[in-house]
Amino acid sequence: MPMTQVSVLDAEAFIAWKSKQDGITYRLPTHTEWLLASADLAPPAKEKRFRAPELSWAADFSMAPPDLRDLGTNGLGLAGMRDGVWEWTMSCQASDGSIGSECYSSRIAMGHHAAYLSVFTRDTSKTGCGGGSPPPHVGFRLVAAG
């Protein structure tokens, strides 16, 4: 399960400490690694609310908040992916829209959708993701590099 209520800066400080303690190099997952690890827990496609072409802008509107319960353990034994925690990755969105790793002020956090969050974010109720409802929690998992 992911650790929560930490900024990506907190996560990186913990990763440096943990790597030194264990003699193992840890890091955050990349955006692509997170997508692959959570693929078998992807939510089913939602039925379109409106089918009329003139309402295509509202076709995905929802009348209720997303289901934030734990969706179970995936085939890799990872629990809590795609639940109520958006997880920091080491990836960010470049100015041309591509996914990169030269990150400065924001990072991609992954959950029900990608959230682009400030590196200072610990409590998402005070920020937002700019792409829909803010994630209820933000946290991280470690990847053993190498």
Secondary structure by P-SEA (a helix, b strand, c coil): cccccccaaaaaaaaaaaaaaacbbbbbbcaaaaaaaaccccccccccccccccccccccccccccccccccccccccccccccbbbbcccccccccccccccccbbbbbcccccccccccccccccccccccccccccccccccc
